[in-house]
Amino acid sequence: MATISDIIEEFILSALADDELLQLSRNDLANYFSCAPSQINYVLSTRFTPEKGFIIESKRGGGGCINLIRITDDKENVLKSIYDYLMQEGVLEYNKLLHILQRLVTDGIIDQKESDLLKVAMSDKSLASPVNMRARLRAQMLKEIILNLSKRS
């Protein structure tokens, strides 16, 4: 059974369709789904992230207007946006790695076999280092992979 978060996500994705920009009102969505505006925030912050190919611009006032932007540029820009995200964060938890790899597969930058190999190579089990260093090491590894993929284009 789908959760309210799943339903909200599906609604937003269908409203976005093939467009690159969707303007939303947090309060209007909350009223439509009979939920708190914080539920809308939760869905946006967990399901529409840069590693999944989205940028959210939030405007204060006016009922919580939000611009949801799909990153649909060419391979070079997709790789740059991922690289910039990694540079900003400096760490990469395994669950976020999975989202980034899925995006690379979806955008045709790598194939599923390459993604599966990277999942294994960057898993916590494979990174036999102190727990507090794994996310930093994973981010550094993926930055190097992104740079290599950029050179292939």
Backbone torsions as a table, in degrees:
resi	resn	phi	psi	omega
1	MET	NA	135.1	-177.8
2	ALA	-74.2	141.6	176.1
3	THR	-85.5	168.5	178.4
4	ILE	-60.9	-35.2	177.9
5	SER	-63.7	-41.2	177.5
6	ASP	-62.6	-42.4	-178.3
7	ILE	-66.0	-43.0	178.5
8	ILE	-64.1	-43.2	178.6
9	GLU	-59.9	-47.6	178.9
10	GLU	-60.0	-41.8	179.1
11	PHE	-60.6	-47.3	-178.7
12	ILE	-65.2	-43.6	178.8
13	LEU	-62.3	-40.2	179.3
14	SER	-70.2	-33.4	177.0
15	ALA	-69.3	-35.7	178.8
16	LEU	-72.0	-36.5	-179.6
17	ALA	47.3	-122.5	-178.7
18	ASP	-99.2	6.3	-179.8
19	ASP	-75.6	161.8	178.6
20	GLU	-96.9	-15.2	-176.3
21	LEU	-138.2	136.4	175.3
22	LEU	-135.9	126.4	177.0
23	GLN	-98.6	126.5	-175.7
24	LEU	-122.0	154.8	169.9
25	SER	-113.0	117.8	-178.6
26	ARG	-56.8	-44.6	-178.8
27	ASN	-67.2	-40.4	178.7
28	ASP	-63.1	-42.7	177.8
29	LEU	-64.1	-42.2	179.4
30	ALA	-61.9	-41.9	177.3
31	ASN	-64.9	-42.7	-178.9
32	TYR	-60.6	-41.5	-178.1
33	PHE	-95.0	3.2	-178.9
34	SER	51.9	53.2	179.1
35	CYS	-137.9	172.9	178.4
36	ALA	-76.5	148.3	176.1
37	PRO	-56.7	-27.9	178.2
38	SER	-63.7	-28.2	176.4
39	GLN	-65.9	-38.6	176.6
40	ILE	-64.7	-44.2	177.4
41	ASN	-57.8	-43.6	-179.3
42	TYR	-59.7	-48.4	-179.4
43	VAL	-61.3	-45.7	-179.4
44	LEU	-63.7	-42.0	-175.4
45	SER	-77.1	-20.2	-179.4
46	THR	-106.3	-26.2	-174.9
47	ARG	-106.9	-14.7	-177.0
48	PHE	-127.1	66.9	-174.5
49	THR	-104.3	164.6	178.8
50	PRO	-58.6	-37.8	-179.4
51	GLU	-69.7	-16.6	175.4
52	LYS	-96.8	1.6	174.4
53	GLY	97.8	24.5	-178.5
54	PHE	-132.5	150.2	171.1
55	ILE	-123.7	136.5	178.6
56	ILE	-114.2	125.9	173.7
57	GLU	-111.6	121.1	-177.2
58	SER	-106.9	132.6	178.0
59	LYS	-110.9	130.3	179.3
60	ARG	-73.7	150.5	178.3
61	GLY	76.4	176.9	176.5
62	GLY	61.5	31.7	177.0
63	GLY	79.5	20.2	176.8
64	GLY	73.1	56.0	179.9
65	CYS	-69.5	135.4	-177.4
66	ILE	-132.5	134.3	170.7
67	ASN	-102.3	123.2	176.0
68	LEU	-105.8	119.6	-175.1
69	ILE	-116.0	125.7	176.6
70	ARG	-89.5	129.1	177.6
71	ILE	-82.8	104.9	-175.9
72	THR	-124.5	26.7	-178.1
73	ASP	-73.3	-177.7	179.7
74	ASP	-70.4	175.0	-175.8
75	LYS	-52.8	-44.3	-177.4
76	GLU	-60.2	-43.4	-179.3
77	ASN	-71.9	-34.7	176.4
78	VAL	-62.6	-47.5	179.4
79	LEU	-63.0	-39.8	179.2
80	LYS	-64.4	-42.1	-179.1
81	SER	-65.2	-37.5	177.2
82	ILE	-68.1	-44.6	179.6
83	TYR	-60.6	-45.7	178.9
84	ASP	-60.6	-40.6	177.4
85	TYR	-60.6	-44.9	179.8
86	LEU	-65.6	-38.7	178.0
87	MET	-64.4	-39.9	-178.9
88	GLN	-69.0	-44.3	-175.7
89	GLU	-78.7	-43.7	-179.2
90	GLY	77.8	-12.8	177.7
91	VAL	-135.1	159.2	179.3
92	LEU	-146.2	107.1	176.3
93	GLU	-72.2	154.6	-174.0
94	TYR	-60.1	-40.4	-178.8
95	ASN	-64.6	-33.0	176.5
96	LYS	-73.1	-34.7	174.4
97	LEU	-56.9	-43.9	-179.7
98	LEU	-58.8	-41.3	178.3
99	HIS	-65.0	-42.7	-179.9
100	ILE	-64.6	-44.6	179.0
101	LEU	-62.3	-39.5	178.0
102	GLN	-62.6	-40.4	177.9
103	ARG	-63.7	-42.0	178.9
104	LEU	-63.2	-36.9	176.8
105	VAL	-69.0	-47.4	-179.1
106	THR	-58.6	-38.9	-179.1
107	ASP	-83.7	2.4	176.1
108	GLY	73.5	20.9	-178.6
109	ILE	-84.4	-37.1	172.4
110	ILE	-130.6	163.0	177.3
111	ASP	-98.3	173.2	-175.6
112	GLN	-62.7	-35.9	179.8
113	LYS	-63.8	-44.4	177.1
114	GLU	-62.8	-41.4	178.3
115	SER	-60.4	-45.4	-179.8
116	ASP	-61.4	-40.4	178.5
117	LEU	-65.7	-41.1	179.1
118	LEU	-66.5	-35.8	177.0
119	LYS	-59.8	-44.0	-180.0
120	VAL	-68.0	-46.6	-176.5
121	ALA	-63.7	-29.7	-176.0
122	MET	-106.0	11.6	179.0
123	SER	-69.9	160.5	177.4
124	ASP	-58.2	-37.0	-179.4
125	LYS	-64.5	-40.8	-179.0
126	SER	-72.9	-32.7	-178.8
127	LEU	-87.6	81.3	-177.1
128	ALA	-77.2	70.7	179.3
129	SER	-135.9	168.9	178.7
130	PRO	-55.2	144.1	-175.8
131	VAL	-51.8	-41.7	-176.7
132	ASN	-72.3	-8.2	179.7
133	MET	-103.1	-13.7	-175.0
134	ARG	-61.5	-46.5	-177.4
135	ALA	-65.0	-37.0	178.2
136	ARG	-68.3	-44.0	178.4
137	LEU	-63.1	-42.8	179.3
138	ARG	-61.5	-42.9	179.2
139	ALA	-63.3	-43.5	179.6
140	GLN	-63.5	-42.1	178.7
141	MET	-61.6	-46.0	-177.9
142	LEU	-68.7	-34.9	175.6
143	LYS	-58.9	-43.8	179.0
144	GLU	-65.3	-38.0	177.6
145	ILE	-65.2	-43.5	179.1
146	ILE	-61.3	-43.6	177.5
147	LEU	-60.4	-41.6	178.9
148	ASN	-64.6	-42.9	178.5
149	LEU	-63.9	-34.7	179.1
150	SER	-64.9	-35.0	-179.8
151	LYS	-72.1	-23.9	-178.9
152	ARG	-74.8	-16.2	-175.3
153	SER	-82.4	NA	NA
